[in-house]
Amino acid sequence: MRKLLFGTGAGVAAAALVFAGAPAGAQPQVELAPLTLHPQAQSRDTADVYIVNLKDGIAPQGVAEELGVQARHTYTKSINGFSAKLTPEQLEKVRANDKVQNISQSYRMAVEPNVKPAAVGSWGLDRIDQPALPLDDSYTPTGKGEGVTAYIIDTGIAPDHPDFGGRASVGFDATGGDGIDKQGHGTHVAGTIGSNTYGVAPAVKLVGVRVLDDQGQGTTESVVGGIDWVAQNHDENSVANMSLGGPKDPALDEAATNLVNSGVFLAVAAGNESQDAEQVSPASAEGVFTTAASDNTDTSAEFTNFGATVEGYAPGVDIVSTVPGGSTEAMSGTSMASPHVAGVGALFLGANPGTAPADVIKGLQGQASAGVVQGAPQGTLADLLQIGDL
């Protein structure tokens, strides 16, 4: 079974530390911008890197120059701000600037390589085109997601996979590479959204946005950069998928919400720590469709996160899809559930072009199989994704 680590090491489940207020001593006191620190950020490449979120209408580059710091990434649509390496003295100077809204320490996140090969078709498609079990070995959507673009914010994409039928491309690489997926996770997610054989919406245009490297690792700094690129460059009828996450973080949540506000329907994995998804970003972001995972018996997966932030369940155990090299593999996780939702979102937009993301969520929830997921934790919506007549 493949599970996503939403952060690495012992800090995965640790809460972020948030500091706010004014320094003691000197008069007059200066109010400091809130600072979110992450225990798992104490690594060589992230411990002193911060995402600086500015107030609306403030030019990021001008503030960086004013503060005497070098911007590593500049964000204009997902958030209004920049990332920078800061010394303790620079950090305090940035916090004291009245143009700064909040600051988040960048931290690392990763996928755990644990897959198993498979040579059979995925049951997930079969399950989402019928309201109840047993399965009937059929998947017959009315549409195929024509005219819709899906952005996969992940480890990249293998655009030459034959099951993509020439519809896949590299959009952006926030890690500085070529955007090609060598790890496998992003290509698997893309295949569930829109490959010919394993895809929910087999005519959708697939665009890879690489924010995690060849080892499946990356930082919130890069993830926000990938979100920012999609927010700036997305097509009119678009969906996006984020099968990644980490401890609750204001910059990551705001970036995800602003991507939705730019007009993109965003499906997000709830996470695999068997905890309340409210503690996870971007699963806790406003406006996204946070997806829990179920198995082929309509039972809540043992690993899935849960809670009031979950918008519904989708198949997420032993899901077969595409991987680099022209092959397929089965993987498990809320990472596999979320792209089913992105695919149905693409079907919905194909049938109803121009629909706002909030109305896509209402549409998907309105046609879900209500209450069928067994063992859903208390307070978690137990409805299972369906394509309905799409």
Residue pairs with C-beta under 8 A, 6 or more apart in sequence:
1 114
1 116
1 303
1 317
1 318
1 332
1 333
2 111
2 112
2 113
2 114
2 115
2 331
2 332
2 333
2 335
2 336
3 112
3 114
3 272
3 303
3 332
3 333
4 111
4 112
4 243
4 244
4 245
4 269
4 271
4 272
4 333
4 334
4 335
5 12
5 109
5 110
5 111
5 112
5 272
6 12
6 109
6 244
6 245
6 246
6 247
6 271
6 272
6 273
6 280
7 38
7 40
7 107
7 108
7 109
7 110
7 246
7 247
8 40
8 108
8 109
8 110
8 217
9 40
10 40
11 38
11 39
11 40
11 41
11 107
11 247
12 40
12 247
12 273
13 247
13 273
13 275
13 279
14 38
14 39
14 40
14 247
15 247
15 248
15 279
16 36
16 37
16 38
16 247
16 248
16 249
17 36
17 37
17 38
17 39
18 34
18 35
18 36
18 37
19 32
19 34
19 35
19 36
19 37
20 32
20 33
20 34
20 35
21 31
21 32
22 29
22 30
22 31
22 32
23 29
23 30
23 32
23 92
30 96
31 98
32 92
32 95
32 96
33 94
33 95
33 96
33 97
33 100
33 101
33 102
33 103
34 102
34 103
34 250
35 91
35 95
35 102
35 103
35 104
35 105
36 102
36 103
36 104
36 105
36 249
36 250
36 251
37 105
38 104
38 105
38 107
38 246
38 247
38 249
40 107
40 108
40 246
40 247
41 47
41 105
41 106
41 107
41 108
43 108
45 108
45 219
46 105
46 106
46 107
46 108
46 219
46 221
47 105
48 85
48 86
48 87
49 72
49 83
49 84
49 85
49 86
49 105
49 106
49 219
49 221
50 83
50 84
50 85
50 86
50 91
50 94
50 103
50 104
50 105
50 106
51 75
51 79
51 81
51 82
51 83
51 103
51 104
51 105
51 106
51 220
51 221
51 224
51 251
52 60
52 63
52 81
52 82
52 83
52 84
52 94
52 100
52 103
53 79
53 80
53 81
53 100
53 101
53 102
53 103
53 104
53 250
53 251
53 254
54 60
54 63
54 80
54 81
54 82
54 99
54 100
54 101
55 80
55 99
55 100
55 101
56 80
57 80
58 80
58 99
60 71
60 74
60 75
60 76
60 80
60 81
60 82
61 71
61 74
61 82
63 82
63 97
63 99
63 100
64 70
64 71
64 74
64 82
64 84
66 97
67 90
67 93
67 94
67 97
68 90
69 84
69 85
69 86
69 90
69 94
70 84
70 85
71 82
71 83
71 84
72 82
72 83
72 84
72 85
72 221
73 82
73 83
73 174
73 221
73 222
73 224
73 225
73 228
74 81
74 82
75 81
75 82
75 83
75 224
75 225
75 228
75 255
76 228
76 232
77 228
77 231
77 232
77 258
77 259
77 262
78 224
78 227
78 228
78 231
78 254
78 255
78 256
78 258
78 259
79 224
79 228
79 251
79 254
79 255
79 258
81 101
81 251
83 106
83 221
83 224
83 225
84 90
86 94
91 103
94 100
94 103
95 103
102 250
102 251
104 220
104 249
104 250
104 251
104 252
106 219
106 220
106 221
107 219
107 220
107 246
107 247
107 249
108 217
108 218
108 219
109 212
109 217
109 218
109 219
109 220
109 223
109 244
109 245
109 246
110 212
110 215
110 216
110 217
110 218
111 155
111 183
111 185
111 212
111 216
111 217
111 244
111 335
112 216
113 183
113 216
115 184
115 323
115 329
115 330
115 331
116 329
116 330
117 327
117 328
117 329
117 330
118 318
118 320
118 328
118 329
118 330
119 328
120 320
121 197
121 198
121 320
122 192
122 198
122 315
122 319
122 320
122 321
122 330
123 135
123 296
123 315
123 318
123 319
124 192
124 314
124 315
124 316
124 319
124 336
124 340
125 139
125 198
125 200
126 135
126 136
126 137
126 138
126 139
127 133
127 135
127 296
127 315
127 384
128 139
128 200
128 314
128 315
128 340
128 344
128 384
128 385
128 386
128 387
129 138
129 139
129 140
129 141
129 386
129 387
130 136
130 138
130 386
131 369
131 372
131 386
132 369
132 372
133 297
133 298
135 296
141 200
141 201
141 347
141 387
141 390
142 351
142 389
142 390
143 201
143 203
143 347
143 350
143 351
143 390
144 201
144 202
144 203
144 204
144 347
144 350
145 194
145 200
145 201
145 202
145 203
145 204
145 343
145 346
145 347
145 349
145 350
146 203
146 204
146 350
147 237
147 349
147 350
147 353
148 201
148 204
148 205
148 237
148 238
148 239
148 346
148 349
148 350
149 204
149 205
149 206
149 207
149 234
149 235
149 237
149 238
149 239
150 190
150 193
150 194
150 201
150 204
150 205
150 206
150 207
150 238
150 239
150 240
150 241
150 342
150 343
150 346
151 171
151 207
151 209
151 230
151 234
151 238
151 239
151 240
151 241
151 264
152 186
152 189
152 190
152 193
152 206
152 207
152 208
152 209
152 240
152 241
152 339
153 209
153 211
153 223
153 226
153 227
153 230
153 240
153 241
153 242
153 244
154 181
154 185
154 186
154 189
154 190
154 208
154 209
154 210
154 211
154 212
154 241
154 242
154 243
154 244
155 181
155 182
155 183
155 184
155 185
155 186
155 187
155 210
155 211
155 212
155 213
155 214
155 216
156 170
156 173
156 177
156 179
156 180
156 181
156 182
156 183
156 186
156 187
156 208
156 210
156 212
157 168
157 169
157 170
157 179
157 180
157 181
157 186
157 187
157 190
157 206
157 207
157 208
157 210
158 168
158 180
158 181
158 187
158 322
158 323
158 324
158 325
159 168
159 169
159 170
159 180
159 206
159 208
160 168
160 326
161 168
161 187
161 191
161 195
161 322
161 323
161 324
161 326
162 326
163 191
163 195
163 196
163 197
163 198
163 199
163 322
163 326
164 190
164 191
164 194
164 195
164 196
164 206
164 322
165 195
165 196
165 202
167 194
167 203
167 204
167 205
167 206
168 190
168 205
168 206
168 207
168 208
169 205
169 206
169 207
169 208
170 178
170 179
170 180
170 207
170 208
170 210
171 179
171 207
171 208
171 209
171 229
171 230
171 233
172 179
172 209
172 210
172 226
172 229
172 230
172 233
173 179
173 209
173 210
174 209
174 210
174 211
174 218
174 222
174 223
174 225
174 226
174 229
175 210
175 211
175 212
175 213
175 218
175 222
177 210
177 213
177 214
179 208
179 209
179 210
180 210
180 324
181 187
181 208
181 210
181 324
182 214
182 324
183 212
183 213
183 214
183 215
183 216
184 323
184 324
184 329
185 212
185 216
185 243
185 331
185 335
186 208
186 210
186 212
187 321
187 322
187 323
187 324
188 321
188 322
188 323
188 329
188 331
188 336
189 241
189 243
189 321
189 335
189 336
189 338
189 339
190 206
190 208
190 322
190 339
191 198
191 199
191 321
191 322
191 323
191 328
192 198
192 199
192 200
192 319
192 321
192 336
192 339
192 340
192 343
193 199
193 200
193 201
193 204
193 206
193 239
193 241
193 339
193 342
193 343
193 346
194 200
194 201
194 202
194 203
194 204
194 205
194 206
194 343
194 346
195 202
195 321
195 322
196 202
198 320
198 321
198 322
198 328
199 343
200 339
200 340
200 342
200 343
200 344
200 346
200 347
200 387
201 343
201 344
201 346
201 347
201 350
203 350
204 239
204 343
204 346
204 350
205 235
209 226
209 229
209 230
210 226
211 218
211 222
211 223
211 225
211 226
211 244
212 218
212 222
212 244
218 244
220 246
220 249
220 251
220 252
223 244
223 252
223 255
224 251
224 252
224 255
227 242
227 255
227 256
227 258
227 259
228 255
230 238
230 240
230 259
230 264
231 258
231 259
231 262
231 264
234 240
234 262
234 263
234 264
236 263
236 353
236 354
237 349
237 350
237 353
237 354
238 263
238 264
238 265
238 349
239 264
239 265
239 266
239 267
239 342
239 345
239 346
239 349
240 259
240 264
240 265
240 266
240 267
240 342
241 266
241 267
241 268
241 338
241 339
241 341
241 342
242 256
242 266
242 267
242 268
242 269
242 282
242 288
242 338
243 268
243 269
243 333
243 334
243 335
243 336
243 338
243 339
244 269
244 335
245 252
245 268
245 269
245 271
245 280
245 281
245 282
245 283
246 252
246 280
246 281
247 279
247 280
247 281
248 278
248 279
248 280
248 281
248 284
249 281
252 281
252 282
252 285
253 281
253 282
253 284
253 285
253 286
254 285
255 282
256 266
256 268
256 281
256 282
256 285
256 287
256 288
257 285
257 286
257 287
257 288
259 266
260 266
260 285
260 286
260 287
260 288
260 357
261 287
263 356
263 357
264 357
265 289
265 342
265 345
265 348
265 349
265 357
265 360
265 361
266 287
266 288
266 289
266 357
267 288
267 289
267 291
267 338
267 339
267 341
267 342
267 345
268 282
268 283
268 285
268 288
268 289
268 290
268 291
268 338
269 283
269 290
269 291
269 333
269 334
269 335
269 337
269 338
270 277
270 280
270 283
270 290
270 291
270 292
270 293
270 304
270 305
270 306
270 309
270 310
270 334
270 337
270 338
271 277
271 280
271 283
271 304
271 305
271 334
272 293
272 303
272 304
272 305
272 333
272 334
272 335
273 280
273 303
273 305
274 302
274 303
274 304
274 305
274 306
275 305
275 306
276 305
276 306
276 307
276 309
277 283
277 284
277 290
277 292
277 305
277 306
277 307
277 309
277 310
278 284
278 307
278 308
278 309
280 305
282 288
283 290
283 305
283 309
284 290
284 309
287 357
287 358
289 311
289 312
289 341
289 345
289 360
289 361
289 364
290 309
290 310
290 311
291 310
291 311
291 312
291 313
291 314
291 316
291 334
291 337
291 338
291 340
291 341
291 385
292 300
292 301
292 304
292 305
292 306
292 310
292 312
292 313
292 314
292 316
292 334
292 337
292 373
292 376
292 380
293 300
293 301
293 303
293 304
293 313
293 314
293 315
293 316
293 317
293 332
293 333
293 334
293 336
293 337
294 300
294 301
294 304
294 313
294 314
294 315
294 316
294 317
294 337
294 373
294 384
295 301
295 315
295 316
295 317
295 318
296 315
296 317
296 318
297 374
298 372
298 373
298 374
298 384
299 373
299 374
299 375
300 306
300 313
300 373
300 374
300 375
300 376
300 377
300 380
300 382
301 316
301 317
301 332
301 334
303 332
303 333
303 334
304 316
304 334
304 337
305 334
306 376
306 377
306 379
306 380
307 377
307 379
307 380
308 379
308 380
310 380
310 381
311 361
311 364
311 365
311 381
312 341
312 364
312 365
312 368
312 381
312 383
312 384
312 385
313 337
313 373
313 376
313 381
313 382
313 383
313 384
313 385
314 337
314 338
314 340
314 341
314 384
314 385
315 336
315 337
315 340
315 385
316 332
316 333
316 334
316 335
316 336
316 337
316 340
317 332
317 336
318 330
318 332
319 330
319 331
319 332
319 336
320 328
320 329
320 330
321 328
321 329
321 331
321 336
322 328
323 329
340 385
341 364
341 385
344 364
344 385
344 386
344 387
344 390
345 360
345 364
347 387
347 390
348 355
348 360
348 363
348 364
348 390
349 355
349 360
350 390
351 390
352 363
355 363
364 385
365 383
367 386
367 387
367 388
367 389
367 390
368 383
368 384
368 385
368 386
369 383
369 384
369 386
370 382
370 383
371 382
371 383
372 382
372 383
372 384
373 382
373 383
373 384
374 382
376 382
